[in-house]
Amino acid sequence: MRLEWGTIVKNINWTLILNLVNFALLLWLLKRLLWRPVLAWLDRRRQLEEERLLRAKDAQAQAEALLRRREEELSQANRQAREILARAEAEAQRLLREARREARDQAQRIIAEGEAAAGRAREEALAELRRAYAELVLLGASRVLEREVRPADHERLLAELTGRIDPRLLQ
């Protein structure tokens, strides 16, 4: 069986060939006009999503760092507040001790001044008593000198003198 070119050309299904050529042309056009732009769009989309993911990871890392820094600042603020509170309490205790000491010193000064005033009043009372006693003695002596003293008169004068003197002052 020998085939000739003419019989081969007659027996070929030209519709199939044209369909294959149309299909190849369609594939070439799709590749050229649609496939490349779609792949480029998908690549850009993938890159954009990767960039967003990186930015999200960076933002998360920054948020975590900010959270750690805020926690450190908060703990530092708490520590400073405790230190300030401790200093204020120590200062209050110091002021309280100082106020007590000053009150004690003032009370001692008042007591000392009172004792000094009482001592002066006592000395003045004793001096007054001595003056009064001296006057009584002079009065008694002048009466004795006016007349002769008998033992009964002497005892009566002494009783009279001691009756005029307040016994509390003699103590």
Order of alpha helices (4+ residues) and beta strands (2+ residues): alpha-alpha-alpha-alpha-alpha
